[in-house]
Amino acid sequence: MNEAASISPLMAIAWLAIGYLFGSIPFGLLLAKMGGLGDVRSIGSGNIGATNVLRTGSKKAAIATLACDMLKGAIPVLLARQYAGNEAIMLAGFGAFIGHVIPVWLRFKGGKGVATYLGVLFAAAWPLAVMFIVIWLVLAAVFRYSSVSSLGACTAMPLVAIMLKFNHLVVLTLVVGAIIYFAHRSNFGRLMRGEEAKIKLKSSAASK
């Protein structure tokens, strides 16, 4: 793989499409239906991510959704790393993320993309993913809001990418972070009104 080589416009579109196709697989919706939990879009926030799947009461389905959403971000990036270079990695990763947020199969109404983004980071530069998790956990311990933790970690990623010398991923982290902020716009309103659900620390409470 030649890291410095540029790819043609046709190949750029191809890698973007490959990422999008992987990312657009609605695992949260499929796993909830397969588990007899109904249509996850009809409960909670209405999105197809692991957090909303957890609101069905099934931790197993939520964990499976989280894993699958991460994998669908990681797989196209790993393919790009194997067969192309940095430009393809960014395009495949961005395509996977966008595929989750606006999947064509669900009339462009998907999830918020945090888990898929994390999968992209693990495949593109695992130290960034580790830092994302560390920042998320610290903010979760302090504020106990999943949305605040996710947004804080996304905000830090461009700076972390620069500090760890993953400069080819700075633009990706900036663009994806901005889209995640937009996807969380409803959370901002709930936070302002004091209606945002907090992370429940007790296992008994979390299982309700």
C-alpha positions in Angstrom: 0.0 0.0 0.0 1.3 3.4 -1.0 0.3 5.9 1.7 1.3 8.9 -0.5 -0.6 7.8 -3.7 -3.7 9.6 -4.6 -6.7 7.7 -5.9 -8.7 8.5 -9.0 -12.2 10.1 -8.7 -13.8 6.8 -9.7 -12.0 4.9 -7.0 -12.8 7.7 -4.5 -16.5 7.2 -5.3 -16.1 3.4 -5.0 -14.5 3.6 -1.6 -17.2 6.0 -0.4 -19.9 3.7 -1.7 -18.3 0.6 -0.2 -18.3 2.4 3.2 -21.8 3.6 2.8 -23.2 0.1 2.0 -21.6 -1.4 5.1 -22.6 1.5 7.3 -26.2 1.5 6.0 -27.0 -2.0 7.4 -29.5 -1.3 10.1 -28.3 -3.8 12.7 -30.2 -2.2 15.6 -33.5 -2.6 13.7 -32.7 -6.1 12.5 -31.5 -7.5 15.8 -34.4 -6.0 17.7 -36.9 -7.5 15.3 -35.1 -10.9 15.3 -35.2 -10.9 19.1 -38.9 -10.2 19.1 -38.5 -6.7 20.6 -40.5 -4.9 17.9 -39.5 -1.9 15.8 -36.9 0.0 17.7 -37.9 3.2 15.7 -41.1 3.3 17.7 -39.6 3.7 21.1 -37.3 6.2 22.9 -35.4 8.5 20.5 -36.6 6.5 17.5 -33.1 5.9 16.1 -31.4 2.5 15.4 -28.4 2.8 17.6 -27.4 0.6 20.6 -28.5 3.2 23.2 -32.1 3.1 21.8 -32.0 -0.7 21.5 -31.2 -0.8 25.2 -34.5 0.9 25.9 -36.2 -2.3 24.7 -34.9 -3.8 27.9 -32.6 -6.3 26.2 -28.9 -5.8 27.1 -27.9 -8.6 24.8 -29.5 -7.0 21.8 -27.9 -3.6 22.7 -24.5 -5.1 23.1 -24.9 -7.0 19.8 -26.0 -3.8 18.1 -23.0 -1.9 19.5 -20.6 -4.6 18.3 -22.2 -4.8 14.8 -22.3 -1.0 14.4 -18.6 -0.8 15.3 -17.8 -3.6 12.9 -19.6 -2.0 10.0 -17.4 1.0 10.5 -14.2 -1.0 10.9 -14.5 -3.4 8.0 -14.5 -1.0 5.1 -11.7 0.9 6.6 -9.6 -2.3 7.1 -10.3 -3.1 3.4 -9.1 0.4 2.4 -6.0 0.0 4.5 -5.2 -3.3 2.8 -5.9 -2.4 -0.7 -5.5 1.4 -1.0 -4.2 4.3 1.2 -5.0 7.2 3.5 -7.5 8.8 1.1 -9.4 5.6 0.7 -9.4 5.1 4.5 -10.9 8.5 5.0 -13.5 8.0 2.3 -14.5 4.5 3.4 -14.7 5.6 7.0 -16.8 8.6 6.2 -19.0 6.5 3.9 -19.6 4.0 6.7 -20.5 6.8 9.2 -22.9 8.5 6.8 -24.4 5.2 5.9 -25.4 4.7 9.5 -26.7 8.2 10.0 -28.7 8.4 6.8 -29.3 4.9 5.5 -31.2 4.7 2.2 -33.1 1.6 3.3 -34.7 3.5 6.1 -35.6 6.7 4.2 -32.4 8.3 5.4 -33.4 8.1 9.1 -30.7 6.2 11.0 -28.7 6.6 14.2 -26.3 9.2 15.6 -23.2 7.3 14.4 -21.0 7.3 17.6 -20.5 3.5 17.6 -19.8 3.4 13.9 -17.4 6.2 14.3 -15.6 4.4 17.1 -15.3 1.3 14.8 -13.8 3.6 12.1 -11.2 4.9 14.6 -10.2 1.4 15.8 -9.5 0.4 12.2 -7.9 3.6 11.0 -5.8 4.4 14.1 -6.5 2.4 17.2 -4.8 4.8 19.7 -7.5 7.4 18.7 -10.2 4.9 19.6 -8.6 4.2 22.9 -8.4 7.9 23.7 -12.0 8.3 22.6 -13.1 5.6 25.1 -11.0 7.1 27.9 -12.4 10.6 27.4 -15.9 9.1 27.2 -15.5 7.2 30.4 -14.1 10.2 32.3 -16.9 12.5 31.2 -19.5 9.8 31.9 -18.1 9.5 35.4 -18.3 13.3 36.0 -21.5 14.2 34.2 -23.4 10.9 33.8 -24.8 11.9 30.5 -24.0 9.6 27.5 -24.6 12.5 25.1 -22.3 14.8 26.8 -19.6 12.1 27.0 -19.9 11.3 23.3 -19.9 15.0 22.2 -16.9 15.7 24.5 -14.9 12.8 23.1 -15.8 13.8 19.5 -14.7 17.4 20.2 -11.3 16.2 21.5 -10.5 13.8 18.6 -9.1 16.3 16.1 -6.7 17.6 18.7 -5.8 14.1 19.8 -5.2 13.2 16.1 -2.7 16.0 15.8 -1.0 15.2 19.1 -0.6 11.5 18.1 0.5 12.5 14.6 -2.4 11.0 12.7 -2.7 14.1 10.7 -4.4 12.4 7.7 -7.4 11.8 10.0 -7.8 15.4 11.3 -10.3 16.4 8.5 -12.3 13.2 9.0 -12.6 13.7 12.8 -13.6 17.4 12.3 -16.3 16.6 9.7 -17.7 13.5 11.6 -17.6 15.4 14.9 -19.7 18.3 13.4 -22.2 15.8 12.0 -22.5 14.1 15.4 -23.1 17.4 17.0 -25.9 18.0 14.5 -27.4 14.5 15.1 -27.5 15.3 18.9 -29.4 18.5 18.5 -32.5 17.1 20.3 -30.2 16.2 23.2 -29.2 19.8 23.6 -32.8 20.8 24.1 -33.3 18.0 26.7 -30.1 19.0 28.5 -31.3 22.6 28.7 -34.7 21.5 30.1 -33.1 19.1 32.5 -34.9 16.2 30.8 -31.9 14.3 29.5 -31.7 10.8 30.9 -28.6 10.1 33.0 -26.4 7.0 33.0 -27.7 4.7 35.7 -24.8 3.3 37.7 -26.8 0.6 39.6 -27.2 -2.6 37.6 -30.7 -3.0 39.0 -31.8 0.4 37.9 -30.1 0.1 34.5 -32.0 -3.1 33.7 -35.4 -1.5 34.2 
